[in-house]
Amino acid sequence: MILRRATEADLPAIVALLADDMLGAGREVPGDPAYEAAFAAIEADPNQLLAVAEEIGRVVGCLQLTFIPGLSRKGMWRGQIESVRIASGHRGTGLGRRMFEWAIEACRARGCGLVQLTTDKARPEAHRFYESLGFVASHEGMKLAL
């Protein structure tokens, strides 16, 4: 198992992982060209890192890291972890924990003083997992669809 920066060739597998999910099934559209533009924007931004877990040449996990500069907390950088997905056959194997440990270390290496994430309220099992990693539900998140 290796964890690495995603390439454009990984895009179909990443979108398939995003769609293979109770929430993603209703919002992702594999094959839509919008994903190519989004991938290009992520690749062009030095504060973005789209990563995959690969096993024997097959993508079995993904996540996106965003490195966020800020003024609060004395100009502290934050790492934001999003779009975490594990292939159904690899859930419960420790891959998610390994990916998070890798992502947290990547944030530490970039000088981040805090790592944050958002998680859908419909995912109580994910909440328990994040808490087991040391994350604390210290804030209430809000979103506005445009």
Secondary structure, 3 states (H helix, E strand, C coil): CEEEECCHHHHHHHHHHHHCCCCHHHCCCCCCCHHHHHHHHHHHCCCEEEEEEEECCEEEEEEEEEEECCCHHHHCEEEEEEEEEECHHHCCCCHHHHHHHHHHHHHHHCCEEEEEECCCCCCHHHHHHHHHCCCCCCCCCCCCCC
